[in-house]
Amino acid sequence: WAGAFVAKLIFLSCGHLLPDLDIRSPSGHTAAAVAAYGGFAALWARRSEGRWTRALFIAGALVACGAIALSRVLLHMHSLAEVTLGTLIGLAAPVILYRSKSTATEPRSRPTLFLLLLPLCLIFLLHGATMPIEGLIGRMSRALTALFGICP
């Protein structure tokens, strides 16, 4: 989420300098969804024994992330380019989680019910048209632009 925050600060201040990209503010909802759901899927896939189980976890994450990304475009909250950038930013978490070496010495076990239900909590955190922090990020971006005199 730090990547989405930094990208928002940059594009809110300087996005107008790259009008062909059509990016005003990268989608934080999409970045958070891809990082979280993709991260959970990566952890589950690493813990699961069967190929089909792994495929199910990954497919579920793709559907959830795709639905959130599509909702951002259909609600006219973000452009396709902003959602794509949010997706790319969010992909860092699941890639890191999947590729990291496990330090646990205990044998793999099936995912617990808690681990399976945890992503549902994200529905409550990611609901709504905008995240409450959007306004603060915009104010910070304008303040930094004025303070450093960048991106006139």
C-alpha positions in Angstrom: 0.0 0.0 0.0 3.0 2.2 0.4 3.6 2.0 -3.3 0.0 3.1 -4.1 0.4 6.0 -1.6 3.7 7.2 -3.2 2.2 6.8 -6.8 -0.8 8.8 -5.8 1.4 11.6 -4.4 3.4 11.7 -7.6 0.5 11.5 -10.1 -1.8 13.9 -8.2 1.1 16.5 -8.4 2.7 15.6 -11.7 0.2 13.5 -13.6 -0.8 16.4 -15.8 2.7 16.4 -17.3 2.0 13.0 -18.8 -1.5 13.5 -20.3 -1.2 10.5 -22.7 -1.1 8.1 -19.8 -4.5 9.1 -18.6 -3.5 8.7 -14.9 -4.6 11.2 -12.4 -4.6 8.9 -9.3 -3.7 5.2 -9.4 -6.4 3.0 -8.0 -5.7 2.3 -4.3 -8.7 0.0 -4.1 -7.2 -2.2 -6.9 -3.7 -2.1 -5.4 -5.0 -3.1 -2.0 -7.2 -5.8 -3.4 -4.4 -7.3 -5.5 -1.9 -7.1 -2.6 -4.3 -8.6 -0.1 -6.3 -11.2 -2.1 -3.3 -12.1 -4.2 -1.2 -12.3 -1.0 -3.7 -14.6 0.6 -3.9 -16.7 -2.5 -0.1 -17.0 -2.7 0.1 -18.1 1.0 -2.7 -20.6 0.5 -1.2 -21.9 -2.7 2.1 -22.5 -0.9 0.4 -24.3 1.9 -1.9 -26.5 -0.3 -0.9 -29.9 -1.4 -3.0 -30.4 -4.6 -2.7 -28.7 -7.9 -6.5 -28.1 -8.1 -6.6 -26.6 -4.7 -3.9 -24.1 -5.6 -5.7 -23.3 -8.9 -8.9 -22.7 -6.9 -7.2 -20.2 -4.5 -5.6 -18.4 -7.4 -8.8 -18.3 -9.5 -10.7 -17.0 -6.5 -8.2 -14.2 -6.0 -8.3 -13.3 -9.6 -12.1 -13.1 -9.6 -12.1 -10.9 -6.5 -9.4 -8.6 -7.8 -11.0 -8.4 -11.2 -14.3 -7.5 -9.7 -12.8 -4.7 -7.7 -10.8 -3.4 -10.6 -13.8 -3.5 -12.9 -16.0 -1.8 -10.3 -13.6 1.1 -10.2 -13.9 1.6 -14.0 -17.6 1.1 -14.1 -18.2 3.5 -11.3 -16.1 6.0 -13.2 -13.8 6.4 -10.2 -10.7 5.5 -12.2 -9.6 5.0 -15.8 -8.4 1.7 -17.2 -4.8 3.0 -17.0 -5.2 4.0 -13.3 -6.6 0.5 -12.5 -3.8 -1.1 -14.5 -1.2 0.8 -12.5 -2.9 -0.1 -9.3 -2.8 -3.7 -10.3 0.9 -3.6 -11.1 1.6 -1.9 -7.7 -0.4 -4.4 -5.8 1.3 -7.4 -7.6 4.4 -6.8 -5.6 3.0 -8.4 -2.4 1.8 -11.7 -3.8 4.9 -12.1 -5.9 7.1 -11.5 -2.8 5.0 -13.8 -0.6 4.9 -16.6 -3.2 8.6 -16.5 -4.0 9.8 -16.1 -0.4 11.3 -19.1 1.4 9.3 -20.4 4.3 11.1 -20.3 7.6 8.6 -22.5 9.4 10.0 -25.8 10.5 6.6 -27.4 11.0 5.1 -29.4 8.1 2.6 -27.8 5.8 -1.0 -27.9 7.0 -4.3 -27.1 5.3 -5.4 -23.5 5.6 -7.5 -22.8 8.6 -11.0 -21.5 8.6 -9.6 -18.2 10.0 -7.2 -17.8 7.1 -9.9 -18.5 4.6 -12.4 -16.0 6.2 -9.8 -13.2 6.7 -10.1 -11.9 3.1 -13.8 -11.3 3.6 -12.9 -8.6 6.1 -11.4 -6.7 3.2 -14.9 -6.3 1.7 -15.7 -4.0 4.6 -12.4 -2.1 4.4 -12.5 -1.6 0.6 -16.2 -0.7 0.2 -17.4 2.7 -1.0 -16.5 4.9 -3.8 -13.3 6.4 -2.3 -11.1 5.6 0.6 -11.3 8.0 3.5 -7.6 8.8 3.2 -8.0 10.1 -0.5 -8.6 13.7 0.7 -5.6 13.7 2.9 -3.4 12.3 0.1 -4.6 15.1 -2.2 -3.8 17.7 0.4 -0.4 16.3 1.0 0.3 16.2 -2.7 -0.7 19.8 -3.1 1.4 20.8 -0.1 4.5 19.0 -1.4 4.0 20.6 -4.8 3.9 24.0 -3.3 6.7 23.4 -0.8 9.2 22.1 -3.4 7.9 24.0 -6.4 7.7 20.8 -8.5 5.4 20.0 -11.4 4.0 23.5 -12.1 
